[in-house]
Amino acid sequence: MVDSVRDLLGSILPGVDFAELHGFVHICALSSKHNGGPLCSIRICEFSPKSDSDFFLLMAMRARATIQVQSVHTVASEGGASPSVVGAHAEALMEWRQQLFGLKEGASLAGIQFLLTRGGRSLDPSWPCFSSYVSTPSCIVAPDEALGELLAPWEFCKPCSLPASSLPGPLGMPSLLAFIKDSLHKCKLLPNKPPFVDHLISIEAGATLTKTLYTAGSEACPVDYLCLSVYSGLLDPRAQGDTVFHSMTLVDSMFNLVSSSQEGDWTFSLYRKKTQHALVE
């Protein structure tokens, strides 16, 4: 089964050694009406374009990651989706994960999922991501004054939480990523796991939080890798979200293209921040 994962990954992102990925990887799917024009987010709904390869790539990054960072908005739009690896290739991906981390059969590498919210959206204890059967626990990151209300629906076994005052800067994706990086360096997160250099932290977020990752420029951008799926076909207006990048110029100024492939109206690419080492074999 692991060979099927390697073959699929090799066809989507040729030449990339996933075992060598480390740091922060931002995974997103965007739409582009015109070549070189604005790239917009794709709303998760019945009208959005579907791609088996895009979904597989998302699941593969989740399987490779030891820590996941998601916005509550994104999780809510997916019905409170679990951070777990799901779908037709789930079993094969988890076996691939076992081999990547050198784990014995039956062993697991539990991580953690950070859910970022500014407090404007309520949380539902029935969401799959909060299930006691999920091996990856969730940590709610929110304004100090909003945490009480957000956690009120739980009578017992409330999920862990991180108040905004614990972050090194204003509540947002950049300061949360800085907190995670510092905590991993000091072995405060996943203390029995390797140091930061061996971790891959996956980021999934909506348009608003995504833009905050790139507005500070190349030097301050916390993203090490950008795993980007771009749909260039006809998009139903009901599936079109907000503009994330006004053009690919910003991406090209901050990242080098590592690998890319095209499948119909979809283009799948992995970009590496220009200060990172090469990954292609």
N, C-alpha and C positions, 0 to 999 in steps of 0.2 A: 504493500500500500504506500510506503514511503516513496518508492520510485515514481508512483503516479503523481505525487505532490511535487517532486523535483522536476518531472517532465512538464507539468502544467506551469510551474513557476518559471521554468526555463523558456517556455514559449511566450509567456506574458512579459517577463523582464529578463531577456537573455543575458547570460554572463554574470549575474549578480550572485555573490556568495552571501546568503542570508545569515549564516553563522557569524559573519564579520560585522554585521550591522550593530551599532551601539549609539547611545545617546537618544535624542528625541526625533521621532518620525511623525510627521503630520500626514494623515491619510484623508484625501478629499476627492470628491467627484464634482466636476463643474461642467457647465455647458458653454459653448462658444458659437454664436450665430455666424460670425465671419472670421476667416483666418487672420489672426493678429488682432482681433477685436476684443471687447470686454469678455471676461469669464465670470459667469454668474453661478451661484449655488443652485442645486437642483432640489426642489422640495420633495420630501419623502411622502408620496401619495400614490393613488391608483393611476395617475396620469404621467408619472415620471418614467423615463426610459429605463429599461432593465438590461443588465448585462451579467451573465454568469461569471465571466472573467473578473469583472469589477468586484462582485460579491466574494469570489474566491480570494482575490488579492486582499480584501479587507479582513477576511477570516484568517488568512495566512499571517498577516501582520499582528493580529490579536494573538495567534498561537505563538508567534515569535516573541511578543512583548512580555516582560515581567510585571510592568505597571501600565495601566490604562488611564487616560485622562479624557473625560467626556463632559460636554455641557449638558445640564439637565434638559435644556430645550431639545437637544438632539435625541436624548434618551426618551423623552416624552413623545416625540414625533414618531418613535418606533414602538410605542406602546409599552414603554418601560423595559426595553430590551435588556436581556442579560448580557454581561460582558463575556459570556462563554462563547466558544467556537461552535457554530451550528451549521446545518446544511448537509448536503450530500457527501461532502468530503471531510466532515468533522472528525470521524474516527481516524482517518489517514493523517489529517493535520496534527492531531494530538500525538500520534505515534511519531511523526516527524519531529514534533516538539521534544518528545522524550529523547530522541537521538541527538538533537542539537545540543541539549543541555547535559548529555551523558548520564541520563537518569536510568535507573534500573526499571525493568518492567513492573508496572503497578505503582511506581513511585509518582509523586506529583510535585509540581513547583507552583505553590499557591502564590499569587501576586496580590495586588490591591487595585481597586478602581476608585479614582477620584471623580466626584460629580460636582461640577462648578455651577453655582447659581447666584444671582444677585438678589434672590428672595422674592422675585415677582411671580414665580410659578410654584404651586403646591406640589407636594410629593405624595405618592400613593403607596402605602405599605404592600399592596398586592402586586406591584410591579415585579416582573421576574428577576430584575437585578437585586432585589432585596430578599429573595427567597433564601431560606436556610440551606437549601440544597446546592446553592451556587458556591463553588470553592473559592471564588475571588470576592472578598468582602468589599463593600462600598463605603466610602468616606465622603460625607457631605461637606463641601466647602462653601461657606455663605457668610453674609454680614453677621456680626456678633448678635445684633438686635433681632435678626430674623430666625436664628437657629431654633429658639424655643417654639415658635409657631410652626416651623417646618417639621420639627420632630414630634409635634403634639399628636398626630394620628397614631403613633406607636404607643401602646400601653406598656408593653414589655419588649425587651431585646431591641432597643433603639439602635440604628446604625451609628457607627462612630462618626464624629464630626470634627471639623477644623475651622475655628473662627477666623474671620478675615484679619483680625488683629495679630494673628500668628505669622502672617505672610510678611516678607521683607519690603513690600510695596503695596500700592492700591490693589483692591480686589480685582483680579483679572487673570487671564491665562499666563502672561509673562511672569508675574510674581509667584503664581502657583508653581510654574515650572522651575523657577529659581529656588523655591522652597524644597521641591522634590530633589533637585540636584544636590543642594547643600545637605539635606538629610541623608541621602545615599552616601555621600562622601564621609559623613560622620557615623554611618552605620546605624542611623536611627530608624530607617525604613528597611524592612526585610533584613534584619541584622545577621541572619545566617546565610545570606546570599552574597554573591560577588560584589565588589565595589562598583561605583557608577560606570566605569569604563566598560563593564561587561553587560550592562543592562540596556535593553531597548524599551523606551517608553513611548507608547503609541498615543496619538492625539486625534480625537474626533470632535469636531465642533461646528456650529452653524456659522453663517456669514459674518455676524457681528464680532464674535470672539476670534474668528479666523483672521480678520483684518488687523486685530490688535497684535498679532504675532509678527507682522511684517512692516508695520508703520514706522518702527524705530530705525529702520535701515539695516544693512547687512551686518555691521559689527555687533549690534544689540539684539539681533534676531536669535531667539533661543532654538530655533528649528535646525537640526542637523541634516535631516533628509526630508524631502517632500515627495510623497508617493501620490501622484496625480493622475486621475482618470478624467479625460475630457471628451464630452459628447458633442459632436458637431452636426448631428442630424436635426431634423425638424422637431422642435420642442413644443409641446402643448403649453400655452401661456399659463395654465393653472399649475404647471410644474416648475415654472421659472421663479427663482429666488432673487436675492439681492446681488449686486455686483461685488465680487471679491477682489479681482484684479482688473484694472482698466485695460491692461494688455499683458502679453507675456514678457514685456520689457523688464518689469520689476523682477519677475522670476529669473530671467536670464542674467540680470545684474547681480543677483545674490547666490545663484546656484549654477553648478555645472551639470549637464545632462549625463547620467551614468548609463541608462539603458532605456529603450523604448520599443514599442510594437504597436501595430494598428490592427484592429479587428472591426470591419464594417465602419460604422460611424464613430467608433470609440478609439481613442489613443491612450495607451497606458505608458506612463513614464516614471522613472525614479530619478530624482535630482539630489545632488549632494552639495551642501554648503561649501563655498569655495575655499574654506580653511580646512576641510576634511581631507583625509587620505583616500586614495583610489580604492574602489571596491571590486572593479571588474577584473576577473581572472585573465 
